[in-house]
Amino acid sequence: MSAPTSTSALQALTEWWQDMGVEVDSARIDALMRQLKPSQAPSNTHAKAATPSIKPMQRRSRAPKNWVTEAEKAAAAADSLDALKAAIEGFEGCPLKSSSENTVVFDGTQGADLMVIGEGPGAEEDRKGLPFIGKAGQLLDKMLAAINRSRTENTFITNVTYWRPPGNRNPEDEELDVCRPFVERMIVLGKPKLIIAAGGVPAKALLGKSDGIMRLRGTEHVFQTQDGTSIPLIPILHPAYLLRRPQDKSRAWRDLLLVEQRLKELA
């Protein structure tokens, strides 16, 4: 970039530097003022008066916030599910929020012994602000009804991310990580006796495993809460997957029977 060629340009540049938080060397600025052409520089008798005093400024911090830490603080401060919902809705640290219409936190019965955790909102969920209400959600309701479960009576439903990924893609690790403190706090506050992980994304995220859903489903796993409590977790095929591959509904039915059996044993 070329050097300023007039005192007005130099002054404007100096003021812009100050606005940007750049530390200004006032002595150097004064020297540059005096080196300008006589026709452009102020006369010696008036130079001091015409040039405002430039005070050095501290450089502003440009370090980005650690949003995972911010999420941990906000989650820990919530003492109820409703307070946690408000904290998630006010959180600005997930990149997905800016492209979403609504924050989708939870639905169903607070304090239920069964918690269903899915991947994240789709288009219909994003529009209405509730999880699992599109076609996949309607199938989930039918699946739950088959084992005498309902979101209106005895099931709590949420996701591992609260904002819709563009194009319904899978959430990225960064997006999952920043939502994780809220997910864990929701489990601690909700106190379910058993968790269903609906699909590969929530199953892998909650269990910290890289295995696909076909390897994870069909068996019981354990989720460890922040306070050290162990909660049984059963991965199942996501209802959206079953809509595409109805031939795998028999696998889903076996998983639901396992859920039903374990809930009876845990009652």
N, C-alpha and C positions, 0 to 999 in steps of 0.2 A: 504494500500500500504506500503511495507517495506521501511525503510530509505535507502538513498543512501550509498553505501559501499566504495566509492572512491571519491577522490577530483574531478576527471574528471566527474564522474556521478553527483556529487553535482553541479558542475559548469554548466553542460548541463541542469540539472533540473532548476537551477536558471535562465538561459537564456530563457528557455521555458516559465517560469512564467512571465518574463518580456515581452516576445512577446504576451502573452495572456492578458497583462494589469493588472496582479496581483501585488499589492504593496509588495515589497521585503524588509525584515528587514536585512540590511547589517551586523549589529552587530551580529545577530543570525547566519547568514551564516558564518561569520568569526569564531565564537565559534565552530560551527560544523566542520569546517575545521580543527581546532586544536585538536578536539577530535578523529579524525580518527587515525587508526593504524600508528605507526611511519614509517612502511615500505611503507605506502601509502601516508602519509602526507608529505608535503615539509619540509625541514630542517628549524630550527628556523631562521637561518641567511638569508634564501631566501624566507620564507613563505610570508612575506609582499610584496615582489617584484613579486612573482609568482601569487599571488591572485589579480585579477583586482578589482579596486574599483567598488562596486555595488551601483548605485544611486537608491534611492527609486523612484517608478513610481506611478503616479496617476492611480487609477482604471478607466478603460474606461467605459463609459455609455453603458449598455446592454439593455436599455429600447427600445422596438420596436417603430417604427414610428406610429403615429396616422394617418392612411391612409385616414380616412374620412376627417380629418382636411386638409390633403394635397390635397385631391380632391376638397374641398371647395375653397381653395386658387387658385388652378389651374383653376377651373371653373370660379371664379369671375374675374380672370385676362383676360379671353377671351372676346374680344369685337365684335366678329363676329362668325358665324357658322363655317367658315373655321378654324379660330383660335381655336375654341373649339374642332374641330375634331383633330387638331394637338396636343392639350393638352391631349386628351383622348388616342391617339395613343402612346404618350410618357409616359403615366402613368403606374407605375409599382406596384400599390397597390392592384390590384384585383387578388385573387388567381387563377382565371380562365385563366389569360393571359399566364401563363407558358405552359399550355397544348393546347393552341389554335394556329392555323396556321396564322390567321389574326385578326386584330381588325376591327370589323364591326360597323361603326358609323351611317351613314345615307345614304339615297338615295332620289331622287325626286327633287321637285321644292322648292328652298329656298324662304321663304316668303309666301308660300301658305297659304290659309285660313284654310285648313284642314291638321291636323297632325295625322298620324296613328302611334301608339306606341305599339309595340309587346313585346314579352317576351325576346327573345335573338336569336342569330344565330344558325342555325342547321348545318349539315355537308356541304351542298352545299354553304351556306352563308359563312361558315368559310373558304372554299377553295377559294372563289372568292372575299370575302371582302365586300359584299353588303347584305343588309337585304331583306328578303322576295323574294328570287329568285328561291327557290326550288319549289316543287309541291304545297306546301301551298301558296307560294308567287304568283304562277301562278293563283291559285284560287282567291287570294286577288285582283289581277289585274282585273279579270273578275267581281268580286263583285263591285269594284270601277267603272268599266266601265258601269255597270248597272245604276249608278246614275251620269253618265257623269263626272267621275273623272279619272285622270291618273297621275301616278308619273312623267311623262314627261311634264305635263302641269300645274296641279293645286293641287298636293298632295305631302306632305313631309312625309317620312317614316323613323322611327327609332325604337329603343328598350329600355327597361329598364336595360339591360345588354349588354355589347359590345363584350363579348367573349363567345365562346361555352362551356356550361357545359359538362363534360364528359358523354358520353352515352345519350346526349340530356335530362338529368334529369332537373328538375326544379331548377332554381338558388336558393341558400340558402340565408337566411336573411343577413348574413355578406356580401355576394356578391352584393345583392341589395342595401344595405346601402352605400357601398363604391362608387357605381355608381350613387346614388341618386343626389348628387350635380351637376353632369354633365347633368342628365336628366332634372332637374329643370332649369338649365341655358340654355339648348337647347330650352326649351319651352319659356323662357323669350326672348331669341334672335330671335326665329322663329316667335313669335307673331301670332300664329294661332287663328282663331275665334272659332274653335271647335276642340276637340280632340277625336279620336276614340281609345279606349283601346281594343286591339285585344287579348282577352283571359282573363282568370281569374288572372294569375300572374300579368300582368301590371295593371289590374283594381284594384286589392287589394293593390298593391304597391303604386299606385298613389293616391288612395282615403283613404288609411290607414284603410281599412276595412277587416274583416275576412270572410265576406259572399262569397259564391261561385258565379261563373259567372251566373248561372241560376237565382239567386236572384238579381244580379246587372244589368244584361242586361234588355233591354226593357224600361228603364227609363233614364232620363237625370240626371246627377250628376254635381258637380262643383269642379273644380280644382283651388286651390288658388296659384297664383304665388308668387315669392319672393318679388315682388314690390307691392303686394296687389291686383293685378288684378284677377278677377274671370273669368274663362274660362269654358264654358260648356264641359262636358265629357260624352260620350256615350259608355258604354262597349258593345262589340259584341262577339259572339262566335268566337274562333280562327279558321282560315281556316283549320288548320291541324285537328281540331276536326270534322269539317264538312266533311272532306275527309273520316273519319272513320264512321261518322254518317250522311249520306246524308239526312236522314229523318228529320233532324233538320234545313234544309236549309230554310224552311218557316219562322222559327224564325229569322234567319239571314236576310232574305229579309225584314221583318217588321222593324228590327233595321236599316237597310240601308235606308228605306223610312223615318224613323225618322231623320236620319242624313241629308238626302237630304232636308227635310222640314226645319230643323233648320238652315241649311246653307243659304237657301233662305231668311229666316227671319233675319238672321244676316248680310246679304249682304248690 
